[in-house]
């Protein structure tokens, strides 16, 4: 059995999930895969510790160490998964120190600082609403993952994400003294919203219940405008404040039917919405020291969507993103690998610089190799369509010619990512049977998503765990 770990460091809360999975060959596809993924540890949600405006890295390290101990986890058993720094946490000045601390503990896990909102949107949908969407393949789904700093949007049908977006709507852009309407702080965007609404800016000022409701209503209006603009509605306002909030817009060519999509929610605010609908007690205004409960109550009462998200309720709730990370980003390679020196692994955050097909010509191959040569931390080439021995030999010869012509430094790893079982043969052909002095790896039999980065773990029982992130859909 393999172990997967998911860590989520959000603007408001942090958590950990640990799961076990079997590594086996899929009888239908013939590929190795992680199967029977079963959760075996779930931490309690913990408030993300801060030291002033920075992350409290020692406090977060203590949280992680406590979770790993409670899960009785040996880091050497971890085959994949990883950690996400999301929302306002990803923007803290010392976020890199937290990422480094996680990597020291879980060397084979990908650590993604979610400055790539498409990844977070995709993961939240996969961890929360993908199964619901597959069960209703004719219905469009709009998934909103509403946290402390951002709302990540995924538009999907039949389990497939068709578009993603991210807007800086979250509970902690305006912070309150716990249990009150007294202003305790704000982000730069939160300050701009307060100014737009003519509300006090000074810490210690009382915004009043009406003021907090106005802030929540402004954010909800922005969210509806974002979705509407992509499904036949009027374009988003072009004022600087709106533009500053929209990190990634939805494309403007979605089918108009998507505007009537079933709405599913996750994140801390999403969980509050479902708690309210179920009649569970939730704190009042400012109960979590932010505007989260006001956003949730606004969604419950909003006639523009309240009927559409009552139809379908996802299981993961506030942990959708980390559940998606744990279950849907790690693949397992085939066994026909070109891996002359396993000591080069693990590799983290290798950019995928080009897509090549078996039929592409010498110019395309040389251009891709030229891009790979520029990356000091390595580069990945995604290669598809090598079905026969003749195709492998011909493509390998084109690669070898390009490697010899361009000249790649011997300490720069180049990773060939294949969808077929030709890894070893292609690696030998591309290096002229070891004659080219370069660090080439060929990892085969992969389901290749449209991703921008790949991380490779250490070999386990003849296969390599492969984690993709920076998804572009």
Secondary structure by P-SEA (a helix, b strand, c coil): cbbbbbbbbcccccbbbbbbbbbccccccccccccccccccccccccccccccccaaaaaaaaaaaaaaaaccccccccccccccccccccccaaaaaaaaaaaccccbbbbccccaaaaaaaaaaaccaaaaaacccbbbbbbbccccbbbbbbbcccccccccccccccccccccccccccccccaaaaaaaaaacccccccccccaaaaaaaaaaaaaaaaaaaaaacccccccccaaaaaaccccccccccccccccbbbbbcaaaaaaaaaaaccccccccccccaaaaaaaaaaacccccccccccccccccaaaaaaaacccbbbbccccccccccccccccccccccccccccaaaaaaaaaaaaaccccbbbbbcccccaaaaaaaaaaaaaaaaaacccccbbbbbbbcccaaaaaaaaaacccccccbbbbbcccccccccbbbbccccccbbbbbbccccc
